[in-house]
């Protein structure tokens, strides 16, 4: 057993034998790259000069006054392309270039990872194909247009629920059929080394935030909040604080319409361990033990499993995982928009919703940290439809 492929009992490489050599090649290339000062220099150059890092740590003064504590927002929404996804994409596409690859493929749910991958492919002159659920293509038409403007081909996934899981299915199938391509996986899921790679490239979020909190208020937050679908922004944020026992790590999953089967995508809160997409983790199962039906108002969160490190952090008690409903997320979306003038992604709104629930229970001098993983431009049409349906 390859122990480095696991977080406790979670993770692994549950894939066809035909893919093992490709994964081993990728693992070796990744381990070599992150020890190469020239690769790291390139990576940080593009993060600073192209992505626009470091991102600000913003003190949300009006929200803090409203809830009687200090709330800080890690502004990943201010990255180039509008979300945290670009941090990981730059790392993986530089790795693809190092490995001599000319074509990249990706999956996407809300479209942010697809846009980031299309952006990186344009920057480094690579052919790009993005797989996206047909339902998400309808929900996120703006991001589909952005991907196509950047030169990517967007392929609809037409099976099952036609959302993120099916997009991953299609991308994995395309990778197996064309191992000369490079699969830029967007979340901290999949077979090893993907969860490790994504954590490594997203850890910049938490590492920056930790230093910024100490510089800004001289102490660490009492709690750090992030939304969790597959879990890439959350594992990136948690990476900066996991060794600080006094900092609560709170991952927020989508409770959707309620915590009954088919109405949510809260894998850690309501799922059980199982295997899908090449890794072992908590997952929502149907009556036959297969990946189950999921739902969220947020296209980036409706995935029936979660990154294996999150499952490990849950089981050892280091991180807490809760869920908030569509309505709570929408309320938080408008709260931030109308209180601080920041329109958040619906994904990020889940984290904010939980933070404002916890805030009144804390001392007035307590500091909370929320990862604002993306901006809400992509959700404007969907929110308009939601409000119309609510009338």
MARTI-285385 format. One record per residue (C-alpha): x, y, z; residue number from 0; residue in three letters. Coordinates in nm, 2 decimals, padded with zeros to 4 digits. Example, Ala and Ser with C-alpha at 12.3 -4.5 7.8 and 13.67 -1.06 7.14 Angstrom:
BEGIN
X, Y, Z, palum, vexpa
01.23, -00.45, 00.78, 0, ALA
01.37, -00.11, 00.71, 1, SER
//
This chain:
BEGIN
X, Y, Z, palum, vexpa
00.00, 00.00, 00.00, 0, UNK
00.12, 00.35, -00.09, 1, UNK
00.08, 00.51, 00.26, 2, UNK
00.14, 00.87, 00.13, 3, UNK
-00.18, 00.82, -00.09, 4, UNK
-00.39, 00.81, 00.23, 5, UNK
-00.52, 01.04, 00.51, 6, UNK
-00.58, 00.78, 00.77, 7, UNK
-00.81, 00.53, 00.59, 8, UNK
-00.92, 00.79, 00.33, 9, UNK
-00.78, 00.86, -00.01, 10, UNK
-00.60, 00.60, -00.22, 11, UNK
-00.59, 00.51, -00.59, 12, UNK
-00.90, 00.31, -00.68, 13, UNK
-00.86, 00.32, -01.06, 14, UNK
-00.81, 00.09, -01.35, 15, UNK
-00.47, -00.06, -01.39, 16, UNK
-00.43, 00.13, -01.72, 17, UNK
-00.43, 00.45, -01.52, 18, UNK
-00.18, 00.36, -01.26, 19, UNK
00.13, 00.43, -01.47, 20, UNK
-00.01, 00.78, -01.55, 21, UNK
-00.07, 00.85, -01.19, 22, UNK
00.27, 00.73, -01.08, 23, UNK
00.43, 00.95, -01.35, 24, UNK
00.22, 01.25, -01.23, 25, UNK
00.32, 01.18, -00.87, 26, UNK
00.69, 01.16, -00.94, 27, UNK
00.67, 01.48, -01.16, 28, UNK
00.49, 01.67, -00.88, 29, UNK
00.73, 01.56, -00.60, 30, UNK
01.02, 01.66, -00.82, 31, UNK
00.87, 02.00, -00.92, 32, UNK
00.79, 02.12, -00.56, 33, UNK
01.15, 02.06, -00.47, 34, UNK
01.28, 02.25, -00.77, 35, UNK
01.36, 02.62, -00.68, 36, UNK
01.31, 02.72, -01.04, 37, UNK
00.96, 02.57, -01.06, 38, UNK
00.86, 02.73, -00.73, 39, UNK
01.00, 03.07, -00.85, 40, UNK
00.78, 03.04, -01.16, 41, UNK
00.48, 02.94, -00.96, 42, UNK
00.51, 03.24, -00.72, 43, UNK
00.59, 03.48, -01.01, 44, UNK
00.26, 03.40, -01.18, 45, UNK
00.07, 03.41, -00.85, 46, UNK
00.20, 03.76, -00.78, 47, UNK
00.22, 03.91, -01.12, 48, UNK
-00.07, 03.74, -01.30, 49, UNK
-00.32, 03.62, -01.04, 50, UNK
-00.26, 03.93, -00.82, 51, UNK
-00.16, 03.77, -00.49, 52, UNK
-00.14, 03.82, -00.20, 53, UNK
-00.52, 03.87, -00.17, 54, UNK
-00.63, 04.12, 00.10, 55, UNK
-00.76, 04.03, 00.45, 56, UNK
-01.05, 04.26, 00.48, 57, UNK
-01.20, 04.37, 00.81, 58, UNK
-01.57, 04.38, 00.76, 59, UNK
-01.65, 04.67, 00.98, 60, UNK
-02.03, 04.69, 00.94, 61, UNK
-02.08, 04.32, 00.97, 62, UNK
-01.86, 04.32, 01.28, 63, UNK
-02.06, 04.60, 01.44, 64, UNK
-02.38, 04.42, 01.36, 65, UNK
-02.28, 04.09, 01.52, 66, UNK
-02.06, 04.23, 01.80, 67, UNK
-01.72, 04.07, 01.71, 68, UNK
-01.44, 04.11, 01.45, 69, UNK
-01.50, 03.95, 01.12, 70, UNK
-01.23, 03.92, 00.86, 71, UNK
-01.28, 03.81, 00.50, 72, UNK
-01.00, 03.64, 00.30, 73, UNK
-01.06, 03.80, -00.04, 74, UNK
-01.01, 03.51, -00.29, 75, UNK
-01.28, 03.68, -00.50, 76, UNK
-01.02, 03.94, -00.60, 77, UNK
-00.80, 03.69, -00.77, 78, UNK
-00.77, 03.71, -01.15, 79, UNK
-01.08, 03.51, -01.28, 80, UNK
-01.27, 03.58, -00.96, 81, UNK
-01.21, 03.28, -00.74, 82, UNK
-00.95, 03.07, -00.56, 83, UNK
-00.94, 02.81, -00.84, 84, UNK
-00.67, 02.99, -01.03, 85, UNK
-00.42, 02.92, -00.75, 86, UNK
-00.43, 02.54, -00.82, 87, UNK
-00.46, 02.58, -01.20, 88, UNK
-00.14, 02.78, -01.23, 89, UNK
00.05, 02.51, -01.03, 90, UNK
-00.10, 02.22, -01.23, 91, UNK
-00.06, 02.38, -01.57, 92, UNK
00.30, 02.47, -01.50, 93, UNK
00.35, 02.10, -01.40, 94, UNK
00.18, 02.00, -01.73, 95, UNK
00.42, 02.22, -01.92, 96, UNK
00.71, 02.08, -01.73, 97, UNK
00.59, 01.73, -01.83, 98, UNK
00.57, 01.83, -02.20, 99, UNK
00.19, 01.81, -02.23, 100, UNK
00.02, 02.01, -02.50, 101, UNK
-00.35, 01.94, -02.41, 102, UNK
-00.54, 01.99, -02.09, 103, UNK
-00.88, 01.88, -01.98, 104, UNK
-01.09, 01.98, -01.67, 105, UNK
-01.42, 01.94, -01.51, 106, UNK
-01.62, 02.22, -01.37, 107, UNK
-01.94, 02.28, -01.17, 108, UNK
-02.00, 02.65, -01.12, 109, UNK
-01.76, 02.72, -01.40, 110, UNK
-01.49, 02.90, -01.20, 111, UNK
-01.25, 02.61, -01.23, 112, UNK
-01.33, 02.58, -01.60, 113, UNK
-01.26, 02.95, -01.65, 114, UNK
-00.94, 02.93, -01.46, 115, UNK
-00.82, 02.63, -01.66, 116, UNK
-00.92, 02.80, -01.99, 117, UNK
-00.73, 03.11, -01.87, 118, UNK
-00.41, 02.91, -01.79, 119, UNK
-00.43, 02.72, -02.12, 120, UNK
-00.45, 03.04, -02.31, 121, UNK
-00.16, 03.18, -02.11, 122, UNK
00.06, 02.88, -02.18, 123, UNK
-00.06, 02.80, -02.53, 124, UNK
-00.23, 02.47, -02.46, 125, UNK
-00.54, 02.31, -02.61, 126, UNK
-00.82, 02.30, -02.35, 127, UNK
-01.14, 02.10, -02.32, 128, UNK
-01.38, 02.15, -02.02, 129, UNK
-01.65, 01.90, -01.92, 130, UNK
-01.95, 02.06, -01.76, 131, UNK
-02.29, 01.92, -01.66, 132, UNK
-02.57, 02.02, -01.90, 133, UNK
-02.77, 02.15, -01.60, 134, UNK
-02.48, 02.36, -01.49, 135, UNK
-02.43, 02.50, -01.84, 136, UNK
-02.78, 02.64, -01.81, 137, UNK
-02.72, 02.78, -01.46, 138, UNK
-02.38, 02.93, -01.54, 139, UNK
-02.42, 03.06, -01.89, 140, UNK
-02.19, 03.35, -01.82, 141, UNK
-01.89, 03.13, -01.73, 142, UNK
-01.96, 02.91, -02.03, 143, UNK
-01.92, 03.22, -02.25, 144, UNK
-01.60, 03.32, -02.07, 145, UNK
-01.45, 02.97, -02.13, 146, UNK
-01.53, 02.98, -02.50, 147, UNK
-01.40, 03.34, -02.53, 148, UNK
-01.07, 03.21, -02.38, 149, UNK
-01.05, 02.94, -02.65, 150, UNK
-01.17, 02.64, -02.46, 151, UNK
-01.41, 02.38, -02.59, 152, UNK
-01.70, 02.32, -02.34, 153, UNK
-01.85, 01.97, -02.36, 154, UNK
-02.18, 01.90, -02.19, 155, UNK
-02.22, 01.60, -01.96, 156, UNK
-02.56, 01.45, -02.04, 157, UNK
-02.59, 01.15, -01.81, 158, UNK
-02.74, 01.13, -01.46, 159, UNK
-02.82, 01.45, -01.29, 160, UNK
-02.61, 01.64, -01.55, 161, UNK
-02.41, 01.83, -01.28, 162, UNK
-02.06, 01.82, -01.13, 163, UNK
-02.04, 01.44, -01.06, 164, UNK
-02.12, 01.37, -01.43, 165, UNK
-01.87, 01.63, -01.54, 166, UNK
-01.60, 01.45, -01.34, 167, UNK
-01.72, 01.11, -01.49, 168, UNK
-01.67, 01.25, -01.84, 169, UNK
-01.33, 01.41, -01.77, 170, UNK
-01.20, 01.09, -01.61, 171, UNK
-01.32, 00.89, -01.91, 172, UNK
-01.15, 01.13, -02.15, 173, UNK
-00.83, 01.11, -01.96, 174, UNK
-00.83, 00.73, -01.96, 175, UNK
-00.89, 00.73, -02.33, 176, UNK
-00.62, 01.00, -02.39, 177, UNK
-00.34, 00.96, -02.13, 178, UNK
-00.12, 01.20, -02.33, 179, UNK
-00.34, 01.48, -02.20, 180, UNK
-00.31, 01.64, -01.86, 181, UNK
-00.61, 01.64, -01.63, 182, UNK
-00.63, 01.96, -01.43, 183, UNK
-00.86, 01.85, -01.15, 184, UNK
-01.01, 02.14, -00.97, 185, UNK
-01.10, 02.01, -00.62, 186, UNK
-00.91, 01.82, -00.35, 187, UNK
-01.07, 01.49, -00.47, 188, UNK
-00.98, 01.20, -00.70, 189, UNK
-00.70, 00.95, -00.69, 190, UNK
-00.36, 01.03, -00.53, 191, UNK
-00.17, 01.26, -00.60, 192, UNK
-00.46, 01.50, -00.68, 193, UNK
-00.58, 01.57, -00.32, 194, UNK
-00.22, 01.63, -00.22, 195, UNK
-00.15, 01.85, -00.52, 196, UNK
-00.46, 02.06, -00.48, 197, UNK
-00.39, 02.11, -00.11, 198, UNK
-00.03, 02.21, -00.19, 199, UNK
-00.13, 02.47, -00.45, 200, UNK
-00.43, 02.61, -00.24, 201, UNK
-00.23, 02.62, 00.09, 202, UNK
-00.13, 02.98, -00.01, 203, UNK
-00.48, 03.09, 00.11, 204, UNK
-00.43, 02.97, 00.47, 205, UNK
-00.06, 03.06, 00.49, 206, UNK
-00.12, 03.42, 00.38, 207, UNK
-00.43, 03.45, 00.61, 208, UNK
-00.24, 03.33, 00.91, 209, UNK
00.03, 03.59, 00.87, 210, UNK
-00.22, 03.86, 00.79, 211, UNK
-00.43, 03.79, 01.10, 212, UNK
-00.12, 03.82, 01.32, 213, UNK
-00.02, 04.14, 01.15, 214, UNK
-00.36, 04.29, 01.15, 215, UNK
-00.49, 04.21, 01.51, 216, UNK
-00.19, 04.04, 01.68, 217, UNK
-00.37, 03.71, 01.73, 218, UNK
-00.52, 03.42, 01.54, 219, UNK
-00.90, 03.38, 01.47, 220, UNK
-01.10, 03.18, 01.71, 221, UNK
-01.26, 03.01, 01.41, 222, UNK
-01.20, 02.98, 01.03, 223, UNK
-01.49, 02.91, 00.80, 224, UNK
-01.50, 02.79, 00.44, 225, UNK
-01.76, 02.63, 00.22, 226, UNK
-01.72, 02.26, 00.13, 227, UNK
-01.82, 02.09, -00.19, 228, UNK
-01.52, 01.89, -00.30, 229, UNK
-01.33, 02.11, -00.05, 230, UNK
-01.04, 02.29, -00.22, 231, UNK
-01.08, 02.64, -00.08, 232, UNK
-01.15, 02.49, 00.27, 233, UNK
-00.85, 02.26, 00.27, 234, UNK
-00.64, 02.56, 00.14, 235, UNK
-00.76, 02.78, 00.43, 236, UNK
-00.73, 02.50, 00.69, 237, UNK
-00.37, 02.43, 00.59, 238, UNK
-00.26, 02.75, 00.75, 239, UNK
-00.43, 02.68, 01.08, 240, UNK
-00.44, 02.30, 01.12, 241, UNK
-00.15, 02.30, 01.37, 242, UNK
-00.31, 02.58, 01.58, 243, UNK
-00.52, 02.38, 01.82, 244, UNK
-00.71, 02.69, 01.95, 245, UNK
-00.84, 02.78, 01.60, 246, UNK
-01.17, 02.60, 01.52, 247, UNK
-01.18, 02.48, 01.16, 248, UNK
-01.54, 02.49, 01.03, 249, UNK
-01.64, 02.35, 00.69, 250, UNK
-01.99, 02.44, 00.57, 251, UNK
-02.17, 02.20, 00.34, 252, UNK
-02.49, 02.26, 00.14, 253, UNK
-02.81, 02.15, 00.32, 254, UNK
-03.00, 02.26, 00.01, 255, UNK
-03.38, 02.22, 00.05, 256, UNK
-03.33, 02.02, 00.37, 257, UNK
-03.14, 01.72, 00.50, 258, UNK
-03.35, 01.45, 00.32, 259, UNK
-03.21, 01.23, 00.05, 260, UNK
-03.19, 01.41, -00.28, 261, UNK
-03.24, 01.76, -00.13, 262, UNK
-02.88, 01.83, -00.02, 263, UNK
-02.51, 01.76, -00.08, 264, UNK
-02.38, 01.74, 00.27, 265, UNK
-02.15, 01.44, 00.23, 266, UNK
-01.97, 01.48, 00.57, 267, UNK
-02.28, 01.56, 00.77, 268, UNK
-02.51, 01.29, 00.62, 269, UNK
-02.29, 01.05, 00.42, 270, UNK
-02.09, 00.74, 00.49, 271, UNK
-01.75, 00.62, 00.37, 272, UNK
-01.73, 00.48, 00.02, 273, UNK
-01.54, 00.49, -00.30, 274, UNK
-01.61, 00.70, -00.61, 275, UNK
-01.39, 00.88, -00.87, 276, UNK
-01.08, 00.68, -00.76, 277, UNK
-01.08, 00.77, -00.39, 278, UNK
-01.22, 00.66, -00.06, 279, UNK
-01.41, 00.93, 00.15, 280, UNK
-01.74, 01.02, 00.29, 281, UNK
-02.01, 01.02, 00.02, 282, UNK
-02.39, 01.03, -00.03, 283, UNK
-02.51, 00.69, -00.14, 284, UNK
-02.82, 00.56, -00.31, 285, UNK
-03.00, 00.25, -00.20, 286, UNK
-02.75, 00.04, -00.39, 287, UNK
-02.45, 00.20, -00.24, 288, UNK
-02.37, 00.40, -00.55, 289, UNK
-02.31, 00.78, -00.56, 290, UNK
-02.65, 00.92, -00.47, 291, UNK
-02.86, 01.21, -00.59, 292, UNK
-02.76, 01.55, -00.46, 293, UNK
-02.88, 01.91, -00.48, 294, UNK
-02.77, 02.26, -00.40, 295, UNK
-02.86, 02.60, -00.52, 296, UNK
-02.48, 02.64, -00.57, 297, UNK
-02.35, 02.46, -00.88, 298, UNK
-02.00, 02.44, -00.72, 299, UNK
-02.12, 02.25, -00.42, 300, UNK
-02.35, 01.97, -00.55, 301, UNK
-02.10, 01.69, -00.55, 302, UNK
-02.18, 01.36, -00.37, 303, UNK
-01.84, 01.32, -00.20, 304, UNK
-01.57, 01.53, -00.05, 305, UNK
-01.19, 01.54, -00.04, 306, UNK
-01.03, 01.26, 00.17, 307, UNK
-00.84, 01.50, 00.40, 308, UNK
-01.17, 01.65, 00.51, 309, UNK
-01.30, 01.31, 00.60, 310, UNK
-00.98, 01.25, 00.80, 311, UNK
-01.01, 01.58, 00.98, 312, UNK
-01.37, 01.50, 01.06, 313, UNK
-01.29, 01.16, 01.20, 314, UNK
-01.00, 01.28, 01.42, 315, UNK
-01.21, 01.57, 01.55, 316, UNK
-00.98, 01.84, 01.42, 317, UNK
-01.24, 02.01, 01.20, 318, UNK
-01.61, 02.06, 01.24, 319, UNK
-01.85, 02.02, 00.95, 320, UNK
-02.20, 02.17, 00.94, 321, UNK
-02.46, 02.25, 00.68, 322, UNK
-02.67, 02.55, 00.58, 323, UNK
-02.98, 02.56, 00.36, 324, UNK
-03.03, 02.74, 00.03, 325, UNK
-03.23, 03.01, 00.21, 326, UNK
-02.96, 03.07, 00.47, 327, UNK
-02.70, 03.10, 00.19, 328, UNK
-02.92, 03.34, -00.01, 329, UNK
-02.98, 03.55, 00.30, 330, UNK
-02.60, 03.57, 00.36, 331, UNK
-02.55, 03.66, -00.01, 332, UNK
-02.77, 03.97, 00.03, 333, UNK
-02.64, 04.04, 00.37, 334, UNK
-02.28, 04.08, 00.25, 335, UNK
-02.39, 04.26, -00.07, 336, UNK
-02.59, 04.52, 00.12, 337, UNK
-02.37, 04.56, 00.43, 338, UNK
-02.02, 04.56, 00.28, 339, UNK
-02.08, 04.62, -00.09, 340, UNK
-01.93, 04.28, -00.18, 341, UNK
-02.13, 04.04, -00.39, 342, UNK
-02.01, 03.69, -00.29, 343, UNK
-02.04, 03.36, -00.48, 344, UNK
-02.33, 03.14, -00.37, 345, UNK
-02.06, 02.89, -00.26, 346, UNK
-01.89, 03.14, -00.03, 347, UNK
-02.23, 03.26, 00.10, 348, UNK
-02.27, 02.92, 00.27, 349, UNK
-01.95, 02.99, 00.48, 350, UNK
-02.07, 03.34, 00.57, 351, UNK
-02.41, 03.21, 00.67, 352, UNK
-02.26, 02.98, 00.93, 353, UNK
-02.02, 03.25, 01.05, 354, UNK
-02.30, 03.49, 01.13, 355, UNK
-02.48, 03.22, 01.32, 356, UNK
-02.17, 03.15, 01.53, 357, UNK
-02.08, 03.52, 01.58, 358, UNK
-02.33, 03.61, 01.85, 359, UNK
-02.21, 03.33, 02.08, 360, UNK
-01.85, 03.47, 02.09, 361, UNK
-01.69, 03.74, 02.31, 362, UNK
-01.68, 04.09, 02.16, 363, UNK
-01.30, 04.08, 02.11, 364, UNK
-01.31, 03.75, 01.92, 365, UNK
-01.20, 03.74, 01.56, 366, UNK
-01.36, 03.52, 01.29, 367, UNK
-01.21, 03.44, 00.95, 368, UNK
-01.42, 03.36, 00.65, 369, UNK
-01.28, 03.25, 00.32, 370, UNK
-01.46, 03.44, 00.05, 371, UNK
-01.37, 03.18, -00.22, 372, UNK
-01.52, 03.37, -00.52, 373, UNK
-01.73, 03.66, -00.64, 374, UNK
-02.10, 03.64, -00.73, 375, UNK
-02.11, 03.78, -01.08, 376, UNK
-02.17, 03.43, -01.21, 377, UNK
-02.48, 03.39, -00.99, 378, UNK
-02.67, 03.71, -01.07, 379, UNK
-02.90, 03.56, -01.33, 380, UNK
-02.97, 03.26, -01.10, 381, UNK
-03.04, 03.49, -00.81, 382, UNK
-03.28, 03.69, -01.02, 383, UNK
-03.47, 03.37, -01.11, 384, UNK
-03.47, 03.26, -00.75, 385, UNK
-03.62, 03.59, -00.63, 386, UNK
-03.88, 03.58, -00.90, 387, UNK
-03.98, 03.22, -00.80, 388, UNK
-04.01, 03.33, -00.44, 389, UNK
-04.26, 03.61, -00.51, 390, UNK
//
